[in-house]
Amino acid sequence: MYKIIIYLNLILIGLIGWKVSEKETVIVSDEITMCHTGPSEMIAFLDDPKFVAFHPSPVPFDFDPLGEMTTFPTSDGKKANGYLIKAKKPSNNWLFVYQEWWGLNDNIKAESDKFYTDLGGNVNVIAIDMYDGKVTSNPQEAGGFMRGTDEKRLETIVLGARDFAGKDAKIANVGWCFGGGWSLKSALLLGKQNVGSIIYYGMPVRDVEQLKTLNSDVLGLFATEEYISKAVIEEFAGAMDKAGKELEYKIFPGVHGFSNPSNPKHDPELTKEAYGMALGYLKGKFE
């Protein structure tokens, strides 16, 4: 009889445990279903070796910077960093540049210089350091940096950059991968000061109510991949349409990161086409 009671208790404990696990699974599933906030979604991919393999270590290159590092205060009592190239003449036109998951490395600084030069030196360009000084070329470490980000701190950094640019600044945004998602999130945070957003293969916000607050259209330059997939992009396009916002996008026949010259999988022809679209878009914002 004693053995039967123990056996029944074990069955009961197992059933309770199964119900708890079932409930936890449902909660996690709901969180994933409801997570339409953009780049933070990418953290769910970090445990997938295939996603990490999308990001080979950057190839070193020689770089002679046009700008210099600067700091600006943030509302949490800290300071943030940015790579700044000031316009040749005083200007309220600003381009916010957002890094890949590696951090604010030389590639992002070089891309900032390129945009600055091709915009005629008439736009202030700042590449915003979203990792507070951390930079790496190791994919696993980069994934750890991205996993360790605090959403509130990231938002505080963006708003600190906005205050640094000034209340009269007209701000466009561009970013790649992790920074591609932040280009759009920055546009949402900046309100009426936002004039444009370019997403290079970044995870987009797909919440219609959030997108309704956008003060601009969006240019999406996506890759052919399974994570920021065609289905995700079409969901984004549908959400933008429901929000009454304009979206131009293209899915390029290239891998994630195709437009990064320091990426071993860099595609020069696709990069040229995508950059031409990005530059034309920005010129239209700063006329």
For each residue, the residues with C-beta under 8 A, 3 or more apart:
1: 4 5
2: 5 6
3: 6 7
4: 1 7 8
5: 1 2 8 9
6: 2 3 9 10
7: 3 4 10 11
8: 4 5 11 12
9: 5 6 12 13
10: 6 7 13 14
11: 7 8 14 15
12: 8 9 15 16
13: 9 10 16 17
14: 10 11 17 18
15: 11 12 18 19
16: 12 13 19 20
17: 13 14 20 21
18: 14 15 21 22
19: 15 16 22 23
20: 16 17 23 24
21: 17 18 24 25
22: 18 19 25 26
23: 19 20 26 27
24: 20 21 27 28
25: 21 22 28 29
26: 22 23 29 30
27: 23 24 30 31
28: 24 25 31 32
29: 25 26 32 33
30: 26 27 33 34
31: 27 28 34 35
32: 28 29 35 44
33: 29 30
34: 30 31
35: 31 32 40 41 44
36: 41 205 206 207 239
37: 40 41 185 205 207
38: 41 181 182 184 185 202 203 204 205
39: 42 178 180 181 182 185 202 203
40: 35 37 43 151
41: 35 36 37 38 44 181 203
42: 39 45 46 146 178 181 203 227
43: 40 46 146 147
44: 32 35 41 47
45: 42 48 51 227
46: 42 43 51 52 143 146 147
47: 44
48: 45 51 52
49: 52 53
50: 53 54
51: 45 46 48 54 55 227
52: 46 48 49 55 139 140 143
53: 49 50 56 139
54: 50 51 225 227 255 256 257
55: 51 52 100 101 139 142 177 256 257
56: 53 139 263 264 265
57: 137 138 139
58: 102 105 107 137 260 262 263
59: 262 263 264
60: 137 262
61: 106 107 110 261 262
62:
63: 106 109 110
64:
65: 68 83 109 110 113
66: 85 113 116 117
67: 83 84 85 86 109 112 113 116 125
68: 65 83 84
69: 81 82 83 84
70: 81 82 83 84 126
71: 79 80 81 82
72: 79 80 82 160 161 163 164
73: 78 79 80 160 163
74: 77 78 79 80 156 157 159 160
75: 156 159 160
76: 152 153 156
77: 74
78: 73 74 156
79: 71 72 73 74
80: 71 72 73 74 128 129 132 156 157 160 161
81: 69 70 71 104 128 129 132 133
82: 69 70 71 72 104 126 127 128 129 161 164
83: 65 67 68 69 70 97 104 108 109 112 126 127 129
84: 67 68 69 70 124 125 126
85: 66 67 112 113 116 124 125 126
86: 67 124
87: 90 91 93 121 122 123 124
88: 121 122
89: 122
90: 87
91: 87 122 123 124
92: 166 168 169 170
93: 87 122 123 124 169 170 286
94: 123 124 125 126 165 169 170 171 172
95: 112 115 116 119 123 124 125 126 171 172 173 174 282
96: 126 128 158 161 171 172 173 174 183 186
97: 83 108 111 112 115 125 126 127 128 173 174 175 179
98: 127 128 130 173 174 175 176 178 179 180 182 183 186
99: 102 103 104 105 108 127 128 129 130 131 175 176 178 179
100: 55 105 107 108 176 177 178 179 257 260
101: 55 142 143 145 146 177 178
102: 58 99 105 107 135 136 137 142
103: 99 129 130 131 134 135 136 142 145
104: 81 82 83 99 108 109 127 128 129 130 131 135
105: 58 99 100 102 108 109 135 137 262
106: 61 63 109 110 262
107: 58 61 100 102 110 111 260 261 262
108: 83 97 99 100 104 105 111 112 127 176 179
109: 63 65 67 83 104 105 106 112 113 127
110: 61 63 65 106 107 113 114 261
111: 97 107 108 114 115 127 176
112: 67 83 85 95 97 108 109 115 116 125 126 127
113: 65 66 67 85 109 110 116 117 125
114: 110 111 117 118 275
115: 95 97 111 112 118 119 123 125 174 278 279 282
116: 66 67 85 95 112 113 119 121 123 125
117: 66 113 114 120 121
118: 114 115 279
119: 95 115 116 122 123 125 279 282 283 286
120: 117 123
121: 87 88 116 117
122: 87 88 89 91 93 119 286
123: 87 91 93 94 95 115 116 119 120 282 286
124: 84 85 86 87 91 93 94 95 165 169
125: 67 84 85 94 95 97 112 113 115 116 119
126: 70 82 83 84 85 94 95 96 97 112 161 164 165
127: 82 83 97 98 99 104 108 109 111 112
128: 80 81 82 96 97 98 99 104 157 158 161
129: 80 81 82 83 99 103 104 132 133 157
130: 98 99 103 104 149 154 157 178 179 182
131: 99 103 104 134 135 145 149
132: 80 81 129 153 157
133: 81 129
134: 103 131 145
135: 102 103 104 105 131
136: 102 103 141 142 145
137: 57 58 60 102 105
138: 57 141 142
139: 52 53 55 56 57 142 143
140: 52 143 144
141: 136 138 144 145
142: 55 101 102 103 136 138 139 145 146
143: 46 52 101 139 140 146 147
144: 140 141 147 148
145: 101 103 131 134 136 141 142 148 149
146: 42 43 46 101 142 143 149 178
147: 43 46 143 144
148: 144 145
149: 130 131 145 146 153 154
150: 153 154
151: 40 154 155
152: 76 155 156
153: 76 132 149 150 156 157
154: 130 149 150 151 157 158 182
155: 151 152 158 159 185 189
156: 74 75 76 78 80 152 153 159 160
157: 74 80 128 129 130 132 153 154 160 161
158: 96 128 154 155 161 162 182 185 186 189 190
159: 74 75 155 156 162 163 189
160: 72 73 74 75 80 156 157 163 164
161: 72 80 82 96 126 128 157 158 164 165
162: 158 159 165 169 171 189 190 193
163: 72 73 159 160 166
164: 72 82 126 160 161
165: 94 124 126 161 162 169 171 193
166: 92 163 169
167: 193
168: 92
169: 92 93 94 124 162 165 166 193
170: 92 93 94 193 195 285 286
171: 94 95 96 162 165 186 190 193 194 195
172: 94 95 96 194 195 196 197 198 216 282 285 286
173: 95 96 97 98 182 183 184 186 187 190 194 196 197 198
174: 95 96 97 98 115 179 183 197 198 200 278 282
175: 97 98 99 178 179 180 181 182 183 186 198 199 200 202
176: 98 99 100 108 111 179 180 200 201 202 257 259 260
177: 55 100 101 180 181 200 201 202 256 257
178: 39 42 98 99 100 101 130 146 175 181 182 202
179: 97 98 99 100 108 130 174 175 176 182 183 200 202
180: 39 98 175 176 177 183 184 199 200 201 202 203
181: 38 39 41 42 175 177 178 184 185 199 202 203 204 205
182: 38 39 98 130 154 158 173 175 178 179 185 186 202
183: 96 98 173 174 175 179 180 186 187 197 198 199 200 202
184: 38 173 180 181 187 188 197 199 202 204 205 218
185: 37 38 39 155 158 181 182 188 189 205
186: 96 98 158 171 173 175 182 183 189 190 194 197
187: 173 183 184 190 194 196 197 214 215 216 218
188: 184 185 194 205 210 211 213 214
189: 155 158 159 162 185 186
190: 158 162 171 173 186 187 193 194 215
191: 194 213 215
192: 215
193: 162 165 167 169 170 171 190 215
194: 171 172 173 186 187 188 190 191 197 214 215 216
195: 170 171 172 215 216 285 286
196: 172 173 187 216 217 218 219 281 282 285
197: 172 173 174 183 184 186 187 194 214 216 218 219
198: 172 173 174 175 183 218 219 220 221 278 281 282
199: 175 180 181 183 184 202 204 218 219 220 221 222
200: 174 175 176 177 179 180 183 221 259 274 278
201: 176 177 180 221 222 223 225 228 256 257 258 259
202: 38 39 175 176 177 178 179 180 181 182 183 184 199 228
203: 38 39 41 42 180 181 227 228 232
204: 38 181 184 199 218 220 228 232 233 236
205: 36 37 38 181 184 185 188 210 211 236 239
206: 36 211 232 235 236 239
207: 36 37 210 211 239
208: 211 212 239 242 243
209: 212 213 243
210: 188 205 207 213
211: 188 205 206 207 208 214 239 240 242 243 245
212: 208 209 243 244 245
213: 188 191 209 210
214: 187 188 194 197 211 218 243 245
215: 187 190 191 192 193 194 195
216: 172 187 194 195 196 197 285
217: 196 245 246 247 248
218: 184 187 196 197 198 199 204 214 240 245 246 247 248 249
219: 196 197 198 199 247 248 249 277 278 281
220: 198 199 204 233 236 247 248 249 250
221: 198 199 200 201 249 250 252 259 274 277 278
222: 199 201 228 233 249 250 251 252
223: 201 228 251 252 254 255 256 257 258
224: 230 251 252 253 254 255
225: 54 201 228 229 255 256
226: 229
227: 42 45 51 54 203 232 256
228: 201 202 203 204 222 223 225 232 233 256
229: 225 226 232 233
230: 224 233 234 251
231: 234 235
232: 203 204 206 227 228 229 235 236
233: 204 220 222 228 229 230 236 237 249 251
234: 230 231 237 238
235: 206 231 232 238 239
236: 204 205 206 220 232 233 239 240 247
237: 233 234 240 241 247 249
238: 234 235 241 242
239: 36 205 206 207 208 211 235 236 242 243
240: 211 218 236 237 243 245 246 247
241: 237 238 244 245 247
242: 208 211 238 239
243: 208 209 211 212 214 239 240
244: 212 241
245: 211 212 214 217 218 240 241
246: 217 218 240
247: 217 218 219 220 236 237 240 241
248: 217 218 219 220 281
249: 218 219 220 221 222 233 237
250: 220 221 222 274 277
251: 222 223 224 230 233
252: 221 222 223 224 258 267 270 273 274
253: 224 270
254: 223 224 258 259 267 270
255: 54 223 224 225 258 265 267
256: 54 55 177 201 223 225 227 228
257: 54 55 100 176 177 201 223 260 263 265 266
258: 201 223 252 254 255 263 265 266 267 270 271 274
259: 176 200 201 221 254 266 267 270 271 274 275
260: 58 100 107 176 257 263 266
261: 61 107 110 266 271
262: 58 59 60 61 105 106 107 266
263: 56 58 59 257 258 260 266
264: 56 59
265: 56 255 257 258
266: 257 258 259 260 261 262 263 271
267: 252 254 255 258 259 270 271
268: 271 272
269: 272 273
270: 252 253 254 258 259 267 273 274
271: 258 259 261 266 267 268 274 275
272: 268 269 275 276
273: 252 269 270 276 277
274: 200 221 250 252 258 259 270 271 277 278
275: 114 259 271 272 278 279
276: 272 273 279 280
277: 219 221 250 273 274 280 281
278: 115 174 198 200 219 221 274 275 281 282
279: 115 118 119 275 276 282 283
280: 276 277 283 284
281: 196 198 219 248 277 278 284 285
282: 95 115 119 123 172 174 196 198 278 279 285 286
283: 119 279 280 286 287
284: 280 281 287
285: 170 172 195 196 216 281 282
286: 93 119 122 123 170 172 195 282 283
287: 283 284
